[in-house]
């Protein structure tokens, strides 16, 4: 904002300079001989009289000078405009008429009015930009910083500004989603801790029994063979009990660690393709990767539009990361009331034996060595597709890999 204020002040100074320069130029033009042509004629007449005398002068050749009078008693009595000039020691009065068609006063007024209107318009535009764009934007500059620190409770003040109204609404919606996600994570952590505490407590009982039976066996308290078998079976049962608790812990640690909400609606396939095509056409052109989108028949799809975008984007990013960078193609087909969207990248770096595991959480194949990632991209895609009543699978076709998303038609 300080920079804008400096620019605003500089514009005012510049406009003031233009005002002054324009007026000085017009005034100086009025004072020179070109601005007063009658002076040129009087100068010519003065030269002619000094050389040939007044009797040889023919005023019909002159446009502005109407009469010439040598000095007399009524020398200064005249109803017309005149100039006095000394020629050969004698004063002469030159009467003239001069009607300036482009009157300088009117010109000055016109120029100044135009400059004033221009100044007002420029200043109004700059003030409008400051009030409607720069000031609201400045108020939003601290919002991302506060969000990054985790300050999610304070709402973003809404505005009816047509430039930033939707942006502010989007930022506040982002804040609400982040706050909701934070609350879900806290609740999930609390539930996990309660579950772990409960399971830990439950494990202690069979574990104590196993320890007790083990000590009894080690001390030879049970000499009867049948009793020993009974104790061994009890230990085995308690071990199975502990194994069940461990399975619960593993299941709890794997399930619902990501919140993947889906809102089923209907949207056109062309909307999805258009969104993906616009973004990746530009992105892939920068890395010299050939990107083609096959032909398709537009139709209505049932699903979450934003989540569908997320699925295709995850698949595209995988194709960019693990392909050879030569080409990526999106193709379409129909089968059993579903639309199949295939993303195929050239350059197969995936082993056939690894194919069944690509949709597992936190799984990364041999082709991921030295590349950043968490092993969650395709897992998230599978979870989202299943929640949208669809499916996803991968297949190797020669030297290329295809990931196929199955969307339900409306």
N, C-alpha and C positions, 0 to 999 in steps of 0.2 A: 504494500500500500504506500510506503514511503517513496518508492520508485515512481509510482503513478502520480503522487503529489508533485514530485519534481518535474515530471513530464508536463503536468497540468500548468505549473508555473512557467515552464519554458514556452509552452504554447501561447500563454497570455502575453509574455514578453515579445514573442515573435509577431503576434497579431498587432500589438502596439507599435512595433517597429514598422510593420507594413502600413499602418495608418499614417504614421509620421512621414515615411518616405513618399507615399502617394501624394500627400498634401504638398510636400516641399517640391516635388516634381511639377505638379500642376501650377503652383504659384510661380515657380521660376520660369516656366514656359510662358506664363502670362506677361512677365516683365521683360522678356527679350523682344527683339525687333520682329521676330516671326509671329509673335502674339499680337503685335500692333502694326499692321501693314501701312497705316497712314504715315507712320514715321519714316518709312522707306521713301514714300512719295515726297514728303517735305524735304528730306535729305537730297533727293534728286533735284527738286526745285531750287533749293539753296545753291547747289552747284551750278545750275543753269543760269540763275540770276547773277551770280558772282562773275560769270564768264560773259554773258550776252546782254544782261540788263533785264528789267522786268517787262519791257515792251514786247519782247520776243516770246514770252510765255504763253502757251495755249493750254488752258486748263481742261479742255475737252479730252485731252489725252490721259487725264488722271481721274481715278475712280473716287477717291476719298476727299481730296482738297477741293473746296468749293470757291474760295476767294483768297486774294492776297492784298494786304493793306500796308503801305509804308507808314512810318510813325507819323501821327497827327494828334490833334487835341482830343479826338474821340477814339483814340487808338485802342483804349481798353474797354470800349463799349461794344459788346457783341452778344447776340443771343445764342450763338452757336459755340461749339467747342473750338478751341484754337490753341496754337503753339506760337511762341515768339522766338525768332532767331535773328541774330545780328549778321548783316551781310555788308561788307565794305564800310563799316562804321555806322550803318543805318539799321534801325530795328524794323523788322517786318513781322506782321501778324498773318499767320496762315490759318484760315478757317477751314474746318473739315467736318465731315459727318462719318461716323463709324458705328454701325449697328452690328455688334458681334452676334452672329447667328448661333454660335456655340458659347453662349455666355458662360464665363469662367465660374461665376457664382453658382449657376445651376449645375455646372459640371462637378464642382467641388461637392455640392450637396448630394448629387446622384452617386458619386464615387463613395462618399462617406456613408451614405445609407446602405449601399451594397456591402461595403466592408463591415458595417455594423451588423447587418443581417447575417452575413457569413460568420462573424465572430460569435453571435448569439447561438447560431445553429451548431457550430463546432463545440462550444462550451456546453451546450445542452446535451449533445451526444456524449461527450466525455463524462459529464455528471451522471447521465443515465447509465453508462457502462459501469461507473463506480458504484452506483446504488444498487443496480439490478444484477450485476455479475461479480465484480471484484469484492464488494463488501460481503455478500453471502458466501462467496468462496473462501474468504479469509476466516469467516466464522467456522468453516468446516475443516480448516487446516489442522486443528488439534484433534479432530475426531479419530483419524486412523492411529495417531500416537496413543490416545487413551485406550482404544480397542486393543492395541498391541500390548499394553500394560495389564489388560484384563479388567479395566474399569467398564463394566458392561451394564451397570444398573441405571446410569443417567441416560434418559432418552434424548434423541436428537430432536431439537426444536423443529417442528414442521413449518413449512413456508409455502405460500401460494405462488412463489416465483416460477414463471413458466420455463425458465432456463434450468433451475436447480430443484424444482419441486419434486420431480420424479427421482432425481439423484438423491436428494435428502431422504425421500421415502425408502429408496433402496438401501441406503446406508443404515437407516434405522431398522429396516427389516433384517439386514445382516447382523446388526447388534442383537436384535431379539433372538435370532437363530443361534448366534454364538452363546448368548446367555442361556438359552434353553438347552443347548448342547452341553454347556458347562454344568448345568443342574443335573442333566441326565448322567453325565460322567461321575459327578459326586454321588448321586444315588446309586449308580452301578458299583462304584468303589465301596460304598457303605454295605451294599448287599453282598459283595464279594467277601468283604472282611467278615461279615456276619456268617456267611456260608463257611469260610475257612475256619473260623472259630468253632462253629458248630461241628464241622467234620473232624476237626482236630480233637475236639472233646469226645466225639463218637469213636474215633480211632483208638483212644486211650484204653477203652474197655476191652476190646479183643486183644490189643497189644499186651495189656497186663495179664490176660489169661494165657496168652502164648508164653510169656516170660515165666509165669507160674508153672505151667506144664513142663516147660523146658528144664527148669530147676529140679522139678520132681523127678523127671527122667534121668537127669544127670546124676542125681543122688541115689538112684536105684530104689525109689520108694515103691515103684510098681513092679513086682517080680512076676506077677501073672501076665502071660503073653497076651491074653485077650484084653486085659486092662490096658496094656501098653498100646495095642491096636486102637482101642477106644480113645486113648489120649492122643494118639497120632491123628486120628480122624478129627478130633476136636481142634487140634492145632491147624489142620488143613482147612476146616470150616472157618476158623477165626481169620486165617490168612485170606480166604475168599472174601470174608467180610471187609477186611482192610483193602483188598483189591477193588471191591465195589466202591468204597469211599474214595480211593485214589481216582477211579474212573469218573466219579462225580466231579472231583476237583479239575481233572483234565477237561471234561465237558464244559464246566463253568468257565474255564479259562479260554476255551475256543469259541463258544457260542456267544453271539450278541456283543462281541467286542467292538463292533462297528454298528452305528445307528443308521440304518438304511430305510428311511421312510419313503413310501411310494404312494402317489396320488393318481389313481387310474382315471384317465380322461380319454378323449379322442382327438386325434390330430391327423393332418395330411402327411403322407410320406414325403411329398415335395418340400414341406417345411423342414423336415429333418435333414433331407439330402442337401437342401439349399444352405442350411446353417453350417453343415460340415464342409461342403464344397468350397464355400467362400473363404473359410478360415485356412483350410489345408492347401488350397490352390496357391495362395500367397506364400505360406510357410514352406512348402516343398519346392517351390520355384527358387527360393533363396539357396537351397542346398542342392539344386540341380537334380532333383528326383522327379522322374516322370509320374504324373498323377492323373489317372483317368477315372471317370465315373460312367458306368455303363447305362444303357437305356432302361427305363422302367415305366410301368403304367401307374399313374398316380392313384392312390386309394386312401381310405381312412384306416388308421391303426389305433388299436386300443392300448393305452399305456400311459406312462408319465413322460411327457415331452422332455423335460429337463433331465430326467434320469436316462432316457433313451440317448440323448446327446452325450451324457457322461459315459455310457457304455461304448458308443462308437468312438468317442475320443480316446478312451483307454485302449481300445483295440488298435486305433491308428498310431498312438504313441508307441505301443509295443512293436508295431510293424516298422516304424521309423528306427527304433532302438536296436532291434535284433535282425532286421533285414540287411541286404548289402547296399541299400541306398540307390539302386538303379530304378526301380519302379514300384508303385503301389497302385492297386486297382480296387475299386468298389463295384461289385456286381450285384444283380438282383434276380430273384426267381420266386415263384409261387408254388406252394405245396400244401394240400389239405387245409385250405383256408388260412394259411399263414404266409407272411412275407419273409423270405430269407435274404439277409443282407450279408454278403461275403466281403471281407477285407483281405486281399491277397498281396503279400509282399514277396519280391524276388529275393533269392538267397536263403536257403534253408540251413539253419544252424542248430536245429532241434533234432535230437535222436528219437527214433520211433518208440523206443522204450519209455521215453519221458513224456510222451504225448498224453497219457491218461492223468498225469499229475499237474498239468499246467494250470488247472483251475483250483488247485488246493491252496489254502491260506499259508502264507509265508514260505511257499515252495519256490525255489529258483533252480533252474537247470544249469548244465555245464556251460551253456552259451551266455550265461549271465555273469561269468567271471570277469572282474574288472569293470563292471558297469553298475551304476547306481540303481537302487531299487529296493523295494521291501517285499516283493513277492505277493502283493495284495491286489494288483491291478485286475487280473483276470478273475480272481476270486470274487472281487466286488462285482464284476460284470455278471458272473453266474448268479450271485445272490439277487441282484437287481432284476435280471431277466426272469428268474423264477417267481419273484414277487409280482412281476407284470404278466404272469401266466405264459411266459415264453421259455426259451431255452437257448443254450449256446454250446457250441462244440468246435473243435479244431481238427484240421486234417492236413496231412502232408501230401503234396502233389508234385512229385519230381523234385525240382530245385526250388520250389516255392512252398509257402505255408499260408493256409487260409483259416481265418477264424470266422465262423458263421453264426450270426445272431438270428434267432427265430422270433418274429413279432406276430402277435395275433391280430388278424384283420377284424375290423368292426362289422 
